[in-house]
Amino acid sequence: MAINLPSKPTPDDFEDFVAACLLGLGYFIETNITLKEGTTEVLQLDVVASPSGNNFLRRRVYDAKTGKLSFRDLFTLYGWMQYLKITDGCLVYKDELDPERLEALTKISGETGARSCHLSQAGDPRILAEPAIDIPDPLRKKIISIAWYCRIAQRKALAAFYDQAKINPDSPLIKSTRHYRASLQQALFARTAIITGIPLEDVSNCLTFIDKFFPHDKGWFYEQKELRRMKLMPAMFQGAGCFLRKDLYEIKEYEAKFPEQGWLLSRWHNALYFILEPSLKVTEAKKE
């Protein structure tokens, strides 16, 4: 059964879309961050993004909104910026505003420095930020689409994990995983970017830095026929790479490009597909 990206995004879907656009623009991102002082929750952030180029310390904070927009949302964003000492923040809204409300919002944005912008699925993602990497627009669009699939899958996988955490709250593995995730959130530690802007010939060498920062007896990477693999990479993220391969190489079957490892790429593809299929499946009625 076919799957499609949401045509009418829910609030969670739209937040995932904003994050995917930033990935396509070349930013490292962290999403759904809960910051605490001790055990007290201070604030929740939708997306924090850092450019992958020379200005990597210039963080940006984004708040994604669907439905009716409140001016309180803009002042909340401004408060986040002041508390975190982040100079660039943007309130991203899905539905267009009437001219009067847009004029008022623009005026407040100018006075506070907290930006606002309307982002549609057909719109230009560069309204969020200037690209941190220079790639052709058709490729950028493909990356954003695949990244959106991946963000939705990650959210659903995380929800499934928290369901298990409620069932097995005393599990040592679950406790350590939650502690690890909370520690990363507190550090606003950005981990993931789909494209880095690194010259193709330098990618392999740059990946070896992981072995230097996080030493492992036999290294984190190994060769497997047509593929270079990283250990402990979740299958759904490898599936996102497979989705992108199909688009980039314009192939229907992985064996057409990877005759020896196509079967494995198909399994990774399915790992992502089966997470997405319950919510993104295309029924016959939708096709019509």
Order of alpha helices (4+ residues) and beta strands (2+ residues): alpha-beta-beta-beta-alpha-beta-alpha-beta-alpha-alpha-alpha-alpha-beta-beta-alpha-alpha-alpha
